[in-house]
Amino acid sequence: MMVYYAQIRKFDTANGVGIRSSLFVSGCTHRCEGCFNQEYKHFKYGHPWTKEVEDKFINHLMNQNVHGVTILGGEPMDQVKDNDLLDLVKRIKKETKKGIWIYSGYTYEEIIAHPKTRAILSYCDVLVDGP
């Protein structure tokens, strides 16, 4: 199964404290009124997430000007049909030691109720949750 991402912002100051690298995932099952990333709702929107893309992303995070990572989308907590996001957050922590922020339309209580989303969250430092 091919996994997609909508965009990567290498140096982002709009989605967290400091200069961050932001990964916008593709796919969201929420139907939030006024959604500003409508096209990101489709799970096959954007670009294929490959080992090469992941390696480049991790390598970029080694840049001393990057203070952390932000994952948003789409909906990060809808990325549970495989282990790609879980493996990525594990790798970010292991290889870069950078802080991870995650934005989710799910509440904290909803996230911790499911083993896979709870596992993803366990590697994150900041959760911005709720619709």
DAVEN-V846586 format. One record per residue. N is the residue number from 0. SS is DSSP state (alpha for helix, beta for strand, coil for the rest). PHI is phi in radians with two decimals (none if undefined). PSI is psi as a letter, one per 20 degrees, with the letter a starting at -180 (* if undefined). Layout:
# DAVEN-V846586
n | ss | phi | psi
N | SS | PHI | PSI
N | SS | PHI | PSI
This chain:
# DAVEN-V846586
n | ss | phi | psi
0 | coil | none | p
1 | coil | -1.50 | p
2 | coil | -1.83 | q
3 | beta | -2.12 | q
4 | beta | -2.26 | q
5 | beta | -1.44 | g
6 | beta | -2.88 | r
7 | beta | -2.18 | p
8 | beta | -1.86 | o
9 | beta | -1.18 | g
10 | beta | -2.23 | n
11 | beta | -2.08 | p
12 | coil | -1.98 | j
13 | coil | -1.70 | i
14 | coil | -2.21 | l
15 | coil | 2.43 | r
16 | coil | -1.41 | p
17 | coil | 1.41 | a
18 | coil | -1.52 | p
19 | beta | -2.22 | r
20 | beta | -1.83 | p
21 | beta | -1.94 | p
22 | beta | -1.95 | o
23 | beta | -1.70 | o
24 | beta | -1.37 | q
25 | coil | -1.75 | p
26 | coil | 1.96 | p
27 | coil | -2.76 | p
28 | coil | -1.74 | i
29 | coil | -1.25 | q
30 | coil | -2.19 | l
31 | coil | -1.22 | p
32 | coil | -1.13 | p
33 | coil | 1.36 | j
34 | coil | -0.93 | p
35 | coil | -1.71 | j
36 | coil | -2.16 | l
37 | alpha | -0.90 | g
38 | alpha | -1.15 | h
39 | alpha | -1.32 | i
40 | alpha | -1.23 | h
41 | coil | -1.41 | p
42 | coil | -1.20 | i
43 | coil | -1.93 | k
44 | coil | -1.45 | q
45 | coil | 1.69 | c
46 | beta | -2.14 | q
47 | beta | -1.11 | p
48 | coil | -1.53 | o
49 | coil | -2.03 | r
50 | alpha | -1.04 | h
51 | alpha | -1.11 | g
52 | alpha | -1.08 | g
53 | alpha | -1.07 | g
54 | alpha | -1.08 | g
55 | alpha | -1.13 | g
56 | alpha | -1.09 | g
57 | alpha | -1.07 | g
58 | alpha | -1.04 | g
59 | alpha | -1.09 | h
60 | alpha | -1.12 | i
61 | coil | -1.27 | i
62 | coil | -1.03 | p
63 | coil | -1.12 | i
64 | coil | -1.41 | i
65 | coil | -1.55 | o
66 | coil | -1.54 | h
67 | beta | -3.09 | a
68 | beta | -2.13 | q
69 | beta | -2.14 | p
70 | beta | -2.06 | p
71 | beta | -2.63 | a
72 | beta | -3.11 | b
73 | coil | 0.62 | a
74 | coil | -2.31 | o
75 | alpha | -0.96 | h
76 | alpha | -1.37 | i
77 | alpha | -1.60 | j
78 | coil | -1.61 | l
79 | coil | -2.11 | j
80 | coil | -1.34 | i
81 | coil | -2.48 | a
82 | coil | -1.89 | j
83 | alpha | -1.03 | g
84 | alpha | -1.22 | g
85 | alpha | -1.05 | g
86 | alpha | -1.09 | h
87 | alpha | -1.14 | g
88 | alpha | -1.13 | h
89 | alpha | -1.07 | g
90 | alpha | -1.15 | g
91 | alpha | -1.02 | g
92 | alpha | -1.11 | g
93 | alpha | -1.19 | g
94 | alpha | -1.61 | h
95 | alpha | -2.07 | h
96 | coil | 1.07 | j
97 | coil | -1.39 | q
98 | beta | -1.24 | q
99 | beta | -2.09 | p
100 | beta | -1.80 | q
101 | beta | -2.35 | p
102 | beta | -1.82 | p
103 | coil | -2.43 | q
104 | coil | -1.38 | i
105 | coil | -1.44 | q
106 | coil | -1.46 | r
107 | alpha | -0.93 | g
108 | alpha | -1.08 | h
109 | alpha | -1.17 | h
110 | alpha | -1.15 | g
111 | alpha | -1.30 | i
112 | coil | -1.32 | i
113 | coil | -2.10 | p
114 | alpha | -0.97 | g
115 | alpha | -1.26 | g
116 | alpha | -1.25 | h
117 | alpha | -1.09 | h
118 | alpha | -1.13 | g
119 | alpha | -1.05 | g
120 | alpha | -1.06 | h
121 | coil | -1.09 | i
122 | coil | -1.67 | i
123 | coil | -1.71 | q
124 | coil | -1.66 | h
125 | beta | -2.37 | p
126 | beta | -2.01 | p
127 | beta | -1.86 | o
128 | coil | -2.08 | r
129 | coil | 1.71 | r
130 | coil | -1.08 | *
